[in-house]
Amino acid sequence: MLDDHLYASLSATAIARLVRDGEVTAREVVETALALCADRDGALRAFTALWADPARAAAAEVDAAVARGARLPLAGVPIGVKASEGRGSFQNRRLVAAGCVPVGATSIPRAGTGWQTYGSTDRGPTLNPLDPAWSPGGSSAGSAAAVAAGLVPLATGSDGAGSVRIPAAWCGVIGFKPTNGLLPSRDRAGLNTPGVLTRSLEDAAAYLGAVAPTGTPLPPAGSPTVAWTPTLGYADTDPDVAATARRALHRIARTGLCEVVDRPVELHDPAPAWTALRTGSPDRDTEALVAANEERLRAVFDQVDIIATPTTPHPPHGHDGPGPRMSVALTWAFNLSGHPALTLPAGRTTSGAPVGLQLVARHRTDAVLLATAARFGACV
């Protein structure tokens, strides 16, 4: 097996290179991942089930394929699978075809609750690796916790209102929601798209290449223009959260990697439209709100390349829930509009809470967004 500390430090793409080059086998990597999960997940509760025997069999198949000369882009990479998806989902089948090995199901909220920013297991709630007193966010709770704790380098999620981006922000990792429709939607309304949680932007790009090949375009020449908004015109964002995310953006701008421009982003609160679409009861007011926000976003993207916001309007809440706060206030507008969006770790508030910086780009510029974010990553 690999050394635990070495394994936990490796990105998915680094693991795949080692496996392809014959420096380690997929079976050795998977055994390390399973042992680490068995040792550490009892306290963390990121997984609801481990698939040890199927994972070993899948790893053996990867090793056999590599021995035959196959150049699998994600050869031998252990992944967590969001429990509500299962191994048979579209994105997980694509990831397995690229060489990934699912090792277990990651936790989600139990049904019937009024808030979704936590994970549930038969051993208790999923804990946030940054501080066990905090919720890990959700609904891709276990996926975020497993990646942040180094149990797996990549885990799948799904994002219908922020369910990839929120837990990524609260666990201090990267969460990527592709353009809606690029991958098969997970709900009738088309709001919920598959997504990924990683510790590396290179891994997020490798994920996109595996599940929805779009080529590898470079970021736009020069410095992309960015419109900053802490509220999108309606959210009640904590000043400390907004200030932390803004500092991260300005660290990027000071290096010359982007230009922050004075372009307001004022949307209507998407709550009534999102709820109507999700419950299958849209009306003319729903259509009017969606159309108005789409027109406002088109006008913004006519002038800038990126919209930047805090990922959530408040820091992680405890395991007793968020109270009246809307954790999705800054994310679900882009499930309605369908724009690709990701969150980067942006630092900590003065009280030590993690904050994410959300970056949103034009429709179907997913690869460009990831490449641009990769240039920003070293500065945040």
N, C-alpha and C positions, 0 to 999 in steps of 0.2 A: 504493500500500500504506500501511497504518498504520505509524507509528513503532514500532520493535520494543519500546522501553521502555514506551510507552503501551499497546500491545497486551498485553504480559506483566503489566501492572498491572490490567487490566480483568477484572471478573467476567463470567460468562456472561450474567447478566441485563443488565449494562451494555452489553455488545456487542449483545445483541438489541435494546435500546432504540435504540441508534445506527442499527442497520440498519432497524428499523421506521420511524424518524423520517427516513430518507433522508440522514443525515449521513455515512454510509459504506455501501458495498455489501457484500453477503456475499462476493462475489468478491474484493474488496480484503482483507477480513479473512482469508479462507482463503489467499490468496497470501502474506500476512504470516506466517501460521502455518506454511505449508509452507517458506517461506524460513528461518524461525527453526529449524525442525526440521532442515533440511538443514545449517544452520550449526553447530548446537550438539549435535545428537544423535549425531554421530560419536563424541564423547567420553562422553556420558551413557549411550547405548545403552538408552533407554527404549522405542524402537520396533523391532519386527522387520520392519516393512514400512511404507512410505508409499504412500498411494493418491492420487497427485497428480492424475491425469487424472479419475478418478471424483469426486474432491472438487471440482475446478473445475466439472464438469458439474452436480453437486448444488448448488453455490453459485449457479450461473446459474439453476437452477430456483427457488431461494429468492428470488432477486432478481425473477424474473418473477412469483412469487406475491405478493410485497410490492407490486409495481407494480400488481397487480390489486386490491389493497386487503386482502389477507389479513393478519391480525394474529397472526402466528406467535409464540408465547411465547418461543421460543428461536431466533429468526430469525438464521441465519448463524453460529451458534456452532460453532467447530471442536471436535471431540471426539476423544479417543483411545478405541479399542475393545479391550477385553481379547482377546488373540489366541485364547484358547480358546472365546470366544463367536462371533466373527465378526459381520459387519454384519447378518446375518439373525436374530439373537436377538430375543426378544420386546421387551426393553427398548430395544434399538437401533432397532428399527422404530418404536417409539413416539417415541423421541427425534427420529428423522428426520422423522416426521410433525409434530413441534413446531417444526421448522426447523433442527435440528442438522445439521452436515456432518461425517461421519466422515473423518478425514484419515490414519488409519493404525492398524495393529495394535500393541498394547502388549505388552511381554514378560511371559512367565510362566516358571516353573521347567521345565526339561526333564524328561521322564518318567523314572521309575525311580530317583529319588533318595529318600533317607530323610528329607530335610527340605525344606520348601517355602517358606522365607522368603528367596527371592532371585529374580532374573530372569535368563534366558539368551537370548543372541542369537548369531548367527554371527560377531559381532565381539568376543565376550567377555561377561562378566556386566554386568548393569545396575548402575550406580553410584548411590549415594544423593546427591542434590544438596546435602545439608547437610554431608556429608563423604564423599569417595570411598572412604575406608577401610571404611565401614560398608555392610552390606547394606541395600537399601531395604525389606526385608520382602517378604511375599508371601502368597498367590500373585499378587495383583494388583500385581506389582512395578513394571512399566513404567507402569501407569496412575498410581500414586502419584508416581513420579519425574517423569513428564511434567507433571503438575499442579504439583508443587512447584517445578519449574524454569521454569514460565511458558510452556511450549510449547503447552499447551491449558488452558483454564479448567476443564474438566470431562472426566472419563474414566470409563468404565464398569468395573465389577469384578464379582466374584461372591464370596460369603462362605459357605463351608461349615464353617469352624472359627475364623474370624477373618481371612479372606483379603482383606477390604477394610479392616477396622479396624487390623490390625497394620501394614501398609505405610503407612497414613495417619499413624499415630502416629509411626513412625520417620522419615518424611519431613516431618513438621511440617505436615500438612494435615488436612482433615476427611474422615472416612470414615463412611458411613451404611449400615447393614444394616436393611432394612425387616422388618416382621413376616413370619415365614415363612408362605408361602401367599398373601400379598398379590399377589405376582408368581409366575409359573410357576417351580417349583423346577427346578434344574439337575441334580438327581440323584434316583434312585428313593427314597432314604431321606427326602427332604424336608428335608435339612439345609442344602443349598446354595441360597441365594437370591441373585438379582441385587442389586447395590448400586452406589454411586456414590462417587467421590472428587472433592472440590472444594476451593477455597480460601475459599469463602463459604457461610455457612448459608442465605443467600437463594437461592444456586444449588442447594443440596441440596433446598430446598423446591420450587424450580421443576422440578427433576428429578422429584420425587414427583408434582407436579401433572401432568407430562407422561406419566409411565408408569403411574400409578395414581391418578387424580383422587379425592381424598377430601374436597374442600372445603377451607376455610382456617380451621379453628377457632383461636380464640385460646388462649393458655396459661391454665391455671386462674387464677381470681381469687386475689389474694394471693400469698404466697410458697409455692411447692411445697416439700413436705417431702422430704428426701433422707437415705437411709441410706448411710453410708460404710462400705466394707469393703476393706481392702488385699489380702485373700486369698480371699474367698468361703468361707473355712473350711478350705481345703485347699492353696492355691497357695503356693509358696516364692518370695515376692516380695522383691526386693532392698529393703532399708530406704531407700536413697536414692531409688529410683523411687517407692516408696510416699509418702515425705515430699514429693516434688515434686508428685505428683498431689493429695495432701491440701492442700498450700498453695494450689493453684489453686482447689480447691473452697472453701476458707475465704476466699479473696479474693472469690469470688462471694457467699458468705454474709454477709460484712461489709458489702456494699452493700445488704443486705436483699432480694436477689433470690431467695434460698432459705433454708430453715431446715434445718440439719443436725441430725438427731435421733439419739438413742442407740438404734438398733434393729439388733441383730446380724443378719448374713446368713450363715448357716452351711449350705452345701450339701455333698452328697457329691461326691467327685471324679468328673466325668462321663466320664473317659477310657475305662473299659471299656464303658460304654453307647454312647458315640459310635462307638468302633471296631467294636462288634458291629453297630450299625445301618449303618454305612458299608460293611461287608463283607458285609452281607446275612445275618448269623448271629445275630439277636437271640434271647434265651431268656427264661426267667422272671426271672432275675437282672437282665437288661436292663430289662424292664418294671417291675420293682420299683424300680430305681434312678431311672429316669425319673419314675415316679409320685411317689416320695418327694421328689425335687427340685421337681417341679411343685407339690406341696402346700406345701413350704417357701416357694416364691416367692409363691404365692397369699397365704400368711399375711403375708409382708412387704408385698406390695402392698395388702393390706387396711389397712395402717397408714401407708404412705408413698407418695409419687408417683413417686419416682425412686430407683434404686440407682446409686451411683457407685463406681467402682473405677479403679485404674490400668488402662490398656489392655493392657499386657504386663507380666509380672513382672520383666523385665530389660531393659536398654537394647539398642540394635541391636548385633548381633554382626558380626564381620568376614565376609569372603567365604569363609572356611574352614568356616563353619557354626556352629550354636549349641551343639555338644557335647551334653551330656545335658539341657540346659535345655529346658523346654516353653514355647515362645513363645505357644502357644494357651491356656495354662492359665486365663486370666481371660476368654477370649472364647467358647470353644466350649460352655460351659454354656448360652449363650443361642441357639446354633444348635439344641441339643436342645430347649430350652423354647419357642423360636420368638419370644421377645420382641424388639421393635425396639430397636436399640442403635446408638449412634454414638460416635465419638471426636473430641475437641477437642484442639488443641495445648495442653499444660499447662505448658510451660516446659522448663528444662534441669536436669539433675542437677548436683551440684557439680563433676563432671568434664566437663560440657558436653554430655551425651547428651540427645537429645530424649525427652520423656515425653508420653504421651497420657492424657487423662481420659475414661474410658468412662462414658456415661450410658445407663441402661436403663429403659424405661418399660413400662406395661401393654400387653397385646396390643392391636393395632390402634389404638393412639394415636400412630401415626407422625407425623402432622401436628402434634399437640400436643407431642410430643418435640422436633421441629425448631423449633417456635415458642418453646418454653421454652429450648432451647439457644441460639437467636438472642439471647434476652435475656441469657444468661450470657456470650455470646461476647466482648463488649468487656472483660470482667473477667479473662480468663485469658490 
